[in-house]
């Protein structure tokens, strides 16, 4: 039984941390995509 808890703690925490970080990175990538699209539209209007 102790081995099961040891495996859960060894695998569970890194897995939860990885999922949390991936969700945060995904949100940042979405924000960057919107910002780059907006920048492209602004440049087209100003110089195009």
SEFIZA-3560 file (N, C-alpha, C; in Angstrom, 3 decimals):
REM SEFIZA-3560
<numar><xx>0.821</xx><yy>-1.199</yy><zz>0.000</zz><atom>N</atom></numar>
<numar><xx>0.000</xx><yy>0.000</yy><zz>0.000</zz><atom>CA</atom></numar>
<numar><xx>0.860</xx><yy>1.255</yy><zz>0.000</zz><atom>C</atom></numar>
<numar><xx>1.962</xx><yy>1.199</yy><zz>0.725</zz><atom>N</atom></numar>
<numar><xx>2.862</xx><yy>2.354</yy><zz>0.788</zz><atom>CA</atom></numar>
<numar><xx>3.494</xx><yy>2.619</yy><zz>-0.578</zz><atom>C</atom></numar>
<numar><xx>3.756</xx><yy>1.544</yy><zz>-1.330</zz><atom>N</atom></numar>
<numar><xx>4.322</xx><yy>1.711</yy><zz>-2.669</zz><atom>CA</atom></numar>
<numar><xx>3.371</xx><yy>2.464</yy><zz>-3.591</zz><atom>C</atom></numar>
<numar><xx>2.084</xx><yy>2.211</yy><zz>-3.437</zz><atom>N</atom></numar>
<numar><xx>1.092</xx><yy>2.895</yy><zz>-4.271</zz><atom>CA</atom></numar>
<numar><xx>1.124</xx><yy>4.385</yy><zz>-3.992</zz><atom>C</atom></numar>
<numar><xx>1.143</xx><yy>4.764</yy><zz>-2.710</zz><atom>N</atom></numar>
<numar><xx>1.175</xx><yy>6.192</yy><zz>-2.363</zz><atom>CA</atom></numar>
<numar><xx>2.465</xx><yy>6.845</yy><zz>-2.827</zz><atom>C</atom></numar>
<numar><xx>3.555</xx><yy>6.108</yy><zz>-2.767</zz><atom>N</atom></numar>
<numar><xx>4.841</xx><yy>6.636</yy><zz>-3.235</zz><atom>CA</atom></numar>
<numar><xx>4.795</xx><yy>6.882</yy><zz>-4.741</zz><atom>C</atom></numar>
<numar><xx>4.213</xx><yy>5.957</yy><zz>-5.498</zz><atom>N</atom></numar>
<numar><xx>4.095</xx><yy>6.127</yy><zz>-6.944</zz><atom>CA</atom></numar>
<numar><xx>3.162</xx><yy>7.288</yy><zz>-7.296</zz><atom>C</atom></numar>
<numar><xx>2.060</xx><yy>7.427</yy><zz>-6.559</zz><atom>N</atom></numar>
<numar><xx>1.139</xx><yy>8.531</yy><zz>-6.806</zz><atom>CA</atom></numar>
<numar><xx>1.832</xx><yy>9.858</yy><zz>-6.545</zz><atom>C</atom></numar>
<numar><xx>2.605</xx><yy>9.943</yy><zz>-5.486</zz><atom>N</atom></numar>
<numar><xx>3.291</xx><yy>11.198</yy><zz>-5.188</zz><atom>CA</atom></numar>
<numar><xx>4.410</xx><yy>11.465</yy><zz>-6.185</zz><atom>C</atom></numar>
<numar><xx>5.061</xx><yy>10.429</yy><zz>-6.664</zz><atom>N</atom></numar>
<numar><xx>6.147</xx><yy>10.603</yy><zz>-7.640</zz><atom>CA</atom></numar>
<numar><xx>5.630</xx><yy>10.966</yy><zz>-9.024</zz><atom>C</atom></numar>
<numar><xx>4.469</xx><yy>10.475</yy><zz>-9.381</zz><atom>N</atom></numar>
<numar><xx>3.920</xx><yy>10.716</yy><zz>-10.717</zz><atom>CA</atom></numar>
<numar><xx>2.843</xx><yy>11.799</yy><zz>-10.691</zz><atom>C</atom></numar>
<numar><xx>2.027</xx><yy>11.823</yy><zz>-9.670</zz><atom>N</atom></numar>
<numar><xx>0.887</xx><yy>12.732</yy><zz>-9.618</zz><atom>CA</atom></numar>
<numar><xx>1.274</xx><yy>14.197</yy><zz>-9.581</zz><atom>C</atom></numar>
<numar><xx>2.217</xx><yy>14.561</yy><zz>-8.730</zz><atom>N</atom></numar>
<numar><xx>2.603</xx><yy>15.966</yy><zz>-8.632</zz><atom>CA</atom></numar>
<numar><xx>3.219</xx><yy>16.482</yy><zz>-9.922</zz><atom>C</atom></numar>
<numar><xx>4.204</xx><yy>15.795</yy><zz>-10.504</zz><atom>N</atom></numar>
<numar><xx>4.748</xx><yy>16.295</yy><zz>-11.772</zz><atom>CA</atom></numar>
<numar><xx>3.705</xx><yy>16.364</yy><zz>-12.879</zz><atom>C</atom></numar>
<numar><xx>2.765</xx><yy>15.418</yy><zz>-12.897</zz><atom>N</atom></numar>
<numar><xx>1.727</xx><yy>15.430</yy><zz>-13.917</zz><atom>CA</atom></numar>
<numar><xx>0.806</xx><yy>16.641</yy><zz>-13.719</zz><atom>C</atom></numar>
<numar><xx>0.410</xx><yy>16.897</yy><zz>-12.486</zz><atom>N</atom></numar>
<numar><xx>-0.455</xx><yy>18.046</yy><zz>-12.206</zz><atom>CA</atom></numar>
<numar><xx>0.265</xx><yy>19.351</yy><zz>-12.546</zz><atom>C</atom></numar>
<numar><xx>1.520</xx><yy>19.435</yy><zz>-12.222</zz><atom>N</atom></numar>
<numar><xx>2.309</xx><yy>20.631</yy><zz>-12.530</zz><atom>CA</atom></numar>
<numar><xx>2.436</xx><yy>20.824</yy><zz>-14.039</zz><atom>C</atom></numar>
<numar><xx>2.685</xx><yy>19.765</yy><zz>-14.768</zz><atom>N</atom></numar>
<numar><xx>2.810</xx><yy>19.857</yy><zz>-16.224</zz><atom>CA</atom></numar>
<numar><xx>1.497</xx><yy>20.305</yy><zz>-16.858</zz><atom>C</atom></numar>
<numar><xx>0.381</xx><yy>19.776</yy><zz>-16.396</zz><atom>N</atom></numar>
<numar><xx>-0.921</xx><yy>20.179</yy><zz>-16.937</zz><atom>CA</atom></numar>
<numar><xx>-1.180</xx><yy>21.641</yy><zz>-16.644</zz><atom>C</atom></numar>
<numar><xx>-0.890</xx><yy>22.073</yy><zz>-15.429</zz><atom>N</atom></numar>
<numar><xx>-1.089</xx><yy>23.475</yy><zz>-15.059</zz><atom>CA</atom></numar>
<numar><xx>-0.249</xx><yy>24.395</yy><zz>-15.948</zz><atom>C</atom></numar>
<numar><xx>1.012</xx><yy>24.055</yy><zz>-16.142</zz><atom>N</atom></numar>
<numar><xx>1.889</xx><yy>24.888</yy><zz>-16.964</zz><atom>CA</atom></numar>
<numar><xx>1.460</xx><yy>24.892</yy><zz>-18.427</zz><atom>C</atom></numar>
<numar><xx>1.014</xx><yy>23.760</yy><zz>-18.943</zz><atom>N</atom></numar>
<numar><xx>0.550</xx><yy>23.707</yy><zz>-20.333</zz><atom>CA</atom></numar>
<numar><xx>-0.685</xx><yy>24.571</yy><zz>-20.545</zz><atom>C</atom></numar>
<numar><xx>-1.582</xx><yy>24.594</yy><zz>-19.579</zz><atom>N</atom></numar>
<numar><xx>-2.781</xx><yy>25.426</yy><zz>-19.691</zz><atom>CA</atom></numar>
<numar><xx>-2.382</xx><yy>26.895</yy><zz>-19.685</zz><atom>C</atom></numar>
<numar><xx>-1.442</xx><yy>27.268</yy><zz>-18.826</zz><atom>N</atom></numar>
<numar><xx>-0.993</xx><yy>28.664</yy><zz>-18.778</zz><atom>CA</atom></numar>
<numar><xx>-0.298</xx><yy>29.060</yy><zz>-20.075</zz><atom>C</atom></numar>
<numar><xx>0.545</xx><yy>28.188</yy><zz>-20.598</zz><atom>N</atom></numar>
<numar><xx>1.253</xx><yy>28.487</yy><zz>-21.842</zz><atom>CA</atom></numar>
<numar><xx>0.261</xx><yy>28.606</yy><zz>-22.998</zz><atom>C</atom></numar>
<numar><xx>-0.752</xx><yy>27.757</yy><zz>-23.008</zz><atom>N</atom></numar>
<numar><xx>-1.753</xx><yy>27.814</yy><zz>-24.080</zz><atom>CA</atom></numar>
<numar><xx>-2.466</xx><yy>29.164</yy><zz>-24.080</zz><atom>C</atom></numar>
<numar><xx>-2.812</xx><yy>29.660</yy><zz>-22.910</zz><atom>N</atom></numar>
<numar><xx>-3.474</xx><yy>30.967</yy><zz>-22.802</zz><atom>CA</atom></numar>
<numar><xx>-2.553</xx><yy>32.064</yy><zz>-23.315</zz><atom>C</atom></numar>
<numar><xx>-1.285</xx><yy>32.018</yy><zz>-22.954</zz><atom>N</atom></numar>
<numar><xx>-0.327</xx><yy>33.025</yy><zz>-23.410</zz><atom>CA</atom></numar>
<numar><xx>-0.163</xx><yy>32.965</yy><zz>-24.935</zz><atom>C</atom></numar>
<numar><xx>-0.137</xx><yy>31.766</yy><zz>-25.498</zz><atom>N</atom></numar>
<numar><xx>-0.012</xx><yy>31.623</yy><zz>-26.946</zz><atom>CA</atom></numar>
<numar><xx>-1.238</xx><yy>32.187</yy><zz>-27.662</zz><atom>C</atom></numar>
<numar><xx>-2.403</xx><yy>31.982</yy><zz>-27.096</zz><atom>N</atom></numar>
<numar><xx>-3.622</xx><yy>32.557</yy><zz>-27.684</zz><atom>CA</atom></numar>
<numar><xx>-3.556</xx><yy>34.075</yy><zz>-27.665</zz><atom>C</atom></numar>
<numar><xx>-3.101</xx><yy>34.638</yy><zz>-26.546</zz><atom>N</atom></numar>
<numar><xx>-2.965</xx><yy>36.095</yy><zz>-26.450</zz><atom>CA</atom></numar>
<numar><xx>-1.950</xx><yy>36.627</yy><zz>-27.456</zz><atom>C</atom></numar>
<numar><xx>-0.841</xx><yy>35.923</yy><zz>-27.622</zz><atom>N</atom></numar>
<numar><xx>0.172</xx><yy>36.341</yy><zz>-28.593</zz><atom>CA</atom></numar>
<numar><xx>-0.349</xx><yy>36.261</yy><zz>-30.025</zz><atom>C</atom></numar>
<numar><xx>-1.120</xx><yy>35.244</yy><zz>-30.328</zz><atom>N</atom></numar>
<numar><xx>-1.703</xx><yy>35.112</yy><zz>-31.664</zz><atom>CA</atom></numar>
<numar><xx>-2.609</xx><yy>36.295</yy><zz>-31.982</zz><atom>C</atom></numar>
<numar><xx>-3.433</xx><yy>36.676</yy><zz>-31.018</zz><atom>N</atom></numar>
<numar><xx>-4.320</xx><yy>37.826</yy><zz>-31.206</zz><atom>CA</atom></numar>
<numar><xx>-3.503</xx><yy>39.101</yy><zz>-31.382</zz><atom>C</atom></numar>
<numar><xx>-2.458</xx><yy>39.268</yy><zz>-30.574</zz><atom>N</atom></numar>
<numar><xx>-1.636</xx><yy>40.475</yy><zz>-30.661</zz><atom>CA</atom></numar>
<numar><xx>-0.921</xx><yy>40.561</yy><zz>-32.002</zz><atom>C</atom></numar>
<numar><xx>-0.413</xx><yy>39.454</yy><zz>-32.509</zz><atom>N</atom></numar>
<numar><xx>0.280</xx><yy>39.452</yy><zz>-33.794</zz><atom>CA</atom></numar>
<numar><xx>-0.701</xx><yy>39.748</yy><zz>-34.929</zz><atom>C</atom></numar>
<numar><xx>-1.899</xx><yy>39.196</yy><zz>-34.848</zz><atom>N</atom></numar>
<numar><xx>-2.910</xx><yy>39.479</yy><zz>-35.873</zz><atom>CA</atom></numar>
<numar><xx>-3.283</xx><yy>40.953</yy><zz>-35.869</zz><atom>C</atom></numar>
<numar><xx>-3.455</xx><yy>41.508</yy><zz>-34.681</zz><atom>N</atom></numar>
<numar><xx>-3.786</xx><yy>42.925</yy><zz>-34.560</zz><atom>CA</atom></numar>
<numar><xx>-2.659</xx><yy>43.790</yy><zz>-35.103</zz><atom>C</atom></numar>
<numar><xx>-1.439</xx><yy>43.426</yy><zz>-34.810</zz><atom>N</atom></numar>
<numar><xx>-0.280</xx><yy>44.170</yy><zz>-35.315</zz><atom>CA</atom></numar>
<numar><xx>-0.239</xx><yy>44.133</yy><zz>-36.836</zz><atom>C</atom></numar>
<numar><xx>-0.501</xx><yy>42.966</yy><zz>-37.418</zz><atom>N</atom></numar>
<numar><xx>-0.519</xx><yy>42.847</yy><zz>-38.872</zz><atom>CA</atom></numar>
<numar><xx>-1.577</xx><yy>43.731</yy><zz>-39.506</zz><atom>C</atom></numar>
<numar><xx>-2.763</xx><yy>43.758</yy><zz>-38.903</zz><atom>N</atom></numar>
<numar><xx>-3.829</xx><yy>44.604</yy><zz>-39.434</zz><atom>CA</atom></numar>
<numar><xx>-3.468</xx><yy>46.084</yy><zz>-39.317</zz><atom>C</atom></numar>
<numar><xx>-2.884</xx><yy>46.461</yy><zz>-38.210</zz><atom>N</atom></numar>
<numar><xx>-2.475</xx><yy>47.862</yy><zz>-38.015</zz><atom>CA</atom></numar>
<numar><xx>-1.405</xx><yy>48.278</yy><zz>-39.019</zz><atom>C</atom></numar>
<numar><xx>-0.439</xx><yy>47.406</yy><zz>-39.249</zz><atom>N</atom></numar>
<numar><xx>0.625</xx><yy>47.719</yy><zz>-40.208</zz><atom>CA</atom></numar>
<numar><xx>0.065</xx><yy>47.835</yy><zz>-41.625</zz><atom>C</atom></numar>
<numar><xx>-0.886</xx><yy>46.970</yy><zz>-41.972</zz><atom>N</atom></numar>
<numar><xx>-1.499</xx><yy>47.035</yy><zz>-43.284</zz><atom>CA</atom></numar>
<numar><xx>-2.245</xx><yy>48.360</yy><zz>-43.488</zz><atom>C</atom></numar>
<numar><xx>-2.963</xx><yy>48.791</yy><zz>-42.456</zz><atom>N</atom></numar>
<numar><xx>-3.700</xx><yy>50.054</yy><zz>-42.557</zz><atom>CA</atom></numar>
<numar><xx>-2.757</xx><yy>51.256</yy><zz>-42.641</zz><atom>C</atom></numar>
<numar><xx>-1.688</xx><yy>51.237</yy><zz>-41.873</zz><atom>N</atom></numar>
<numar><xx>-0.774</xx><yy>52.372</yy><zz>-41.805</zz><atom>CA</atom></numar>
<numar><xx>0.135</xx><yy>52.468</yy><zz>-43.036</zz><atom>C</atom></numar>
<numar><xx>0.644</xx><yy>51.324</yy><zz>-43.498</zz><atom>N</atom></numar>
<numar><xx>1.649</xx><yy>51.335</yy><zz>-44.556</zz><atom>CA</atom></numar>
<numar><xx>1.171</xx><yy>50.672</yy><zz>-45.841</zz><atom>C</atom></numar>
<numar><xx>0.014</xx><yy>50.067</yy><zz>-45.828</zz><atom>N</atom></numar>
<numar><xx>-0.402</xx><yy>49.314</yy><zz>-46.989</zz><atom>CA</atom></numar>
<numar><xx>-1.422</xx><yy>49.990</yy><zz>-47.750</zz><atom>C</atom></numar>
//
